[in-house]
Amino acid sequence: MKKLTIEDVKLKGKRCFIRVDFNVPLDQFGNITDDTRIKAALPTINYAIDEGAKVILASHMGRPKGIVSPNFSMNLISKRLMRLLGKNVIMAEDCVGDGVKKVIDEMKPGDVLLLENLRFHKEEEKNDDGFSKKLAEIADVYINDAFGSAHRAHSSTHGITKYVPQAAAGFLLKKEIMYFEKSVSNPTRPFVAILGGSKASGKIGVLNNLADKVNKVIIGGMLSFTFLKALGYHMGGSKVEDDMLEEVKKTMQKMTEKGVKFYLPVDFVVAERMDMRAEAKIVPAQEIPNSWVALDIGPATSTLFTEALYNAKTIIWNGPMGVFEMDAFSRGTMAMVHAVANSFALTIVGGGDTDVAVHNAGESDKISYISTGGGAFLELLEGKALPGIEALTDKKE
């Protein structure tokens, strides 16, 4: 790490502002359905508590767009956080202002305060300088442990760092960077990248950046439709990004020139429409009927992709193989989960609902690392610098 980490800064008696990512999924009744992101931040929070800091936690939830709404209140998080920490958590009514300052002044070392949703202030997403200063006023030390938001230049991830004495990475952020460095910058080979999900436009940058690094690329999901059409296949009623066809051809040519082995689906599960009750069948990739849509990779493709992973030593995966949320179209994604989990490789899964698929398949414990960031994970794969990481204080040589 070229940036300061939480272990490099003194926390005892300090107001330690920790930017966490508690933007967790909720059901219709406001119950948390997956608390992975909260659990991921516990090592950093517990360390700050043990060091005797006044721990101030800040996060966003959802997209309230500057409007205060009980549906996006951090109150929904506080009870789960208390249970996981095993101690009381003070809940603030806002994230800035005199009321918050008063609560912090009354805190004792080791106390934990959870601020209200940062995005109840529209200035947060605008990286407003005035709002950044207000956040910095309640902090002696700033810790960023929200990898899932590190690709956003917002007040709480970027602007605040200009007005605090020290800005450091938490354990989660450090771990994300460490695994990324291990898998992409210095991978054990053969190195395989699996990309699925929807849009080719969102993954072309990743493929172009990985062309010099990977040995094999596996393409599935809706993403594969544009690649197959670029090769002259008829994709029926499946969604294709026609404006990306030339770009896709260039990327495949680049991969070929670099000696990268490129795998695309050879068969699909297709249906008349995206509906569990619709008629479905398995067809070769060349024989998708007119107006029918491909909703999952077929069994021959699952076998092909599994074989391609046989000798892998490093695997990164972003994006499912199909509409796995519907049971009838989940088999391809589940087969890929099991293949990755049972490999002997360093395996890193991130974003694109892939982490959800891994959890649903019960294979989380067999994956080396599950990233907490979707967009941030993709931007790192593209070779982009993340504002939330770049803004942290550099270590002295």
N, C-alpha and C positions, 0 to 999 in steps of 0.2 A: 504494500500500500504506500503510495506516494503522498497520501493525505493523512492528516491526523485522525486517529481513532479514539474512541472513548477511553481507552486505557492510557492514552498519552496526556490526558488533561486531569487536573485536580478538581474533584467534585465536592469534597467535604464542605458543608455549610453553604454551598453555591445554589443559586436558582438554576436548575438544569432543565432547559427547554428541550424536550425530545419530540421531534416530528415523527409520528408513527403512521402506519396505514391501517386504520380500523374501518375501512370501507368494505364491510363484510356483507354477504347476501342475507336478505331477510325474507321471511314468508309474508303472506297477506295479513298476518296478525302481529307483525313486528317482531317475530321470534328469529333469532340468529340460526341460520341453517348450516353454516360452516364457519367455525371460529379459528381457522388455520392462521389467518393473518394476525389475530390477537396473540395467539400462542407464540408465533414467530418473533414477536417483539419482547417477550418476557425476559430473555437473558439480559438484554440491555436495561430494561426497567429494573429488574432485580439487582443488577450490578450498581446502578445509580442509588438505589435504596440502601444497599449494603455500604456504599461509600459515604453515606450520610448527607446526600444532596436533598434539596427540596425538589421533588420530581414533578415537572409540569408536562403533561402529555397533550399533544395537539394533533388533530386529524380532520380530514373531511369525510363526509358520507354522502354519496349520491350526487345529484346535480340540482340543488335547490335554487341556483342562480340568484343568490343574494337575498332570497326571501326566507324568513324564519318559518320553519314548518316542523311540527312535532313528529312527522313521518321521517324526518332526517336528523332528529336530535341525537346527540351522543348519549343521552339518558338511556337509550336502548342498548348501549354498550356497557355502561358502568356496572351493572349487576354481574354480567359475565366476567368482566375484568376483576371485580372484587373476588369472585369465586376462584378464578385462576391464580390471582396473587395471594389469596388467603389473608387479605387485610383490607381495611376500609379505603375507599377512594372518594375523595371530595369531588363533587360535581359543580362546575362553575356555570353561571347563567349566561356567560358570553366568553369570548376569547381575548378581548382587549377591554381597556377602560379602568376607571377607578375602582369599581366593584371587584374586578379580578385582582388588581394590585393589593387591595385590602385583604382579600382571602390569602394571597401569597405571603403577605407580611405576617400573618397569624400562623402560618405553617411551621412545623418543627422539622428538623432534619429527618429524612426517612419517610415523610408524609408524601402522599401522591394526590395530585390534582388533575382531573380530566377537564380540559377546556371544551366549550361548546363548539359545534361544527364551524370550522374555518370558513366554509363557503356560504355561511349565512351573511357574510360580507362580500359583496360583488368585487371588492378591491383585491381579494385574495387571488383570483384567477388572472387578474390584470397585472399582477406583480407590482401593485401600486406602492410607490416609495413611502408615502405617508403611513400606509397600513403596515408596511414592513418595519418602519421605525417603532410603531406602537407595539408590535410583537416583540421586538428587540428590547423594549423597555422593561419587560418582565423576565429577562434572561441574563444570566452571567455567563453561561456556557450554552452553546447550541449543539445538539446532536441530531443528525439526520439518520433515521432508521427506517425510512419509508421508501424502499426501492421501487415499489409500484408507482410512486409519483416522482421519481428522480428524473424522469424525462420531461417534466413540466417546469418551466421557469415561473413559478408562482411565488407569492410573498413568503410563504412558510417554508419553501424549499430552496429559494434562491435569494430573494430580496433581503431577507432578515440577516443573511450572512455578512452583509456590508456593515452592519451596525452592532455586531457582537464581537468581543475580544477573541474568542476562539470558536471555530465551527468544525466539528469532527464527525466521523462516521460511527454509527452504532454497530453492534456485532452482526446484525442481519445484513446490513449494507456491505460490511466488510466480507461476509461470507459469500454474498452474491457475486461480488467482484472477484473474489478468490477462485470460485468455481468457474466463472466465465474465463478468467485467465488460463486456468488449467485445461479447460475444454477447447478453447478456440485459439488462444495465442500460442500455446505449447501443448498440443494434443498428443496423446499416445495413439499411434495409428494401427490399423485403419480407422479413419475418422468418418462417421456417417451422419449426415444431416437429414432429418425427416421433417418435411413441411406439408401442412395440410391447411384446413380452414377454407376461407372463401376467396378473397381477391388476390389476383396475380399482381396487381398494382402495389399491394402492400408487402409483397415478398420478393419482388424483383431486386430491390436494393440489397436484401439479405443474400440472395443467390450470387449476385455479382461480387459482393464482398467475400463470400465463402469460396469462390471459384479457385483461389490460390491456396486454400487451406484444407478443403475436404477431399476425401477419396471417393465417396459415394454420396449421391443425393436421391432421396426417395420423395416423390411428389404424390399426394393423395388429396381427397376431399374435392370441393368445388374448384380449388386451385388448379387441379389437373385438367379441368375441362378446356381452359384456355390453351394449355400446352398441347393437348391432343388435337385441338382444332388447328393450331399452328402447324401441326404435322399432316393436316389434310383430313382428319377424322370428322365425321358428322356427329354432332353431340345432341341431336334430338331437341327436346325443349329445355335442356340444361342451360343454366346461365353461363354465358361466355363474355369475357371482356374483349370485344372485337378491336377496340382501340389499342389493346396491348399486344396484339398478335405479332407485329414486327419486332417489338422489344423482346418478346418471349423467344422468337427465333434467334435473335442476336445472343441472348443469354445461353440458350442451348448450344449454339455454335461455340461460344466462349468456353463452356464446360467441356465440350468435345476436344477442343484444341488443348485444354489443360490436362486432358487425360482422366477427367472425372467420369465415373460410371453413373449413368442417369437412369432411374427407374420410374416408369409411369404405369398406371393401372392397365391390366389386360382384359379385365371384365368388371362389370358393375351390377349392383342390385338396382333395378329401375322400376318406376311406378308411373301410373297415369297422372298422379299429382302427389304433392307432399302431404300424405294423409295415411294414418295407420290402417284405415279401412280400404284404401285403394288397392287395386290389383297390382301385384308386384311379381317380378321374375328376374332371373339372372341371365345376362346376355354378354357376349364378347364386346369389347370396347368399340369394334367396328360396326356393331349391329344394334345400336340404340334406336328404337322406333321413333318415328316422327312424333313430336309433341310430348313424348315420355321424358321423365326427368331421372337422372342418375342420383341416387340418394345414399349410396354406400359403395365401397369397393367390394368386388366379388370374392369368392373363395380362392380362385386361382391367383388373384392378385395378393391376397393375404399370404398364401404359400410363397409366392415370389418374393414379397417384401421380407418375410421371416427368414428366408434363405439368404437374402442380401445382408441381413444383420448377423449371420452366423459367426463370422470372424472379426466383428467390430470390437475395437478396444475403447472407443469414445463415441457416444451417441448424444446428439442434441435433438430435441423434438418440440416443434411448435405447430399446433393445429390438428384437429381430428380428421379422420378419414371419411366421415360421412355425418349424417344427421343422427348422432348417437343418442340424442335425447329421446328418440322414438325407438322402442325395443326392436322393431322389425328391421331397422336400419343401423343397428349398433354393432353388429358382429365384426365388421371390418376394423373399427376403432378398438374394440375389445381385444381382437386378435393381435393388433399392434401393441397394445398395452402389455399383454402377456409376453409377447416376443421381446420387447424392450426390457421388461422386468426380469426375464429369465436369461438375459444375455450376461456375458462375463465382462461387460464394458463399464466404464464410468458413464453413467446415464444422467442427463440433465433435461428436465421437462419444464416448459414454461409457457404460460399464456395460451390464448386461443381456445380456452375451455379444455385444453389438454389435461390440466391438473385435475379438473372435475372428473374427466373420464378415468384417470388413474385412481382417484378416490373411489369412484363407483365400482371399479373392477376389484377393489380391495388389494391393490398392489403397491400402495404408497411406500410401505416399508422396504420394498425391493428396489426402489429408485434411489440412486445416489443423492440426487438433490432435486427438489421441486421448487422452482423459482416463484417468488410471490409477485413478480411483475409481468404483465402482458406486453404493453406498449414499450416499457423500459427494456425488457428482455429482447424484443425485436430490434429496437434501435441500437442496442449494443451489438447484436448480430450484424447489423448494417455497417458497423464501424463508426457510428456517430458518438460524439461526446455527450454525456448527459448533464444538463445544467445543474441538477441537484448535487452531483458529485464534483463537477468542476468548481463549484462555488465554495467547497470546503477548504479549510486552511491547509496549505502545503506543509509537509514535514521539512524541518531544516536539515540540510545535508550534513 
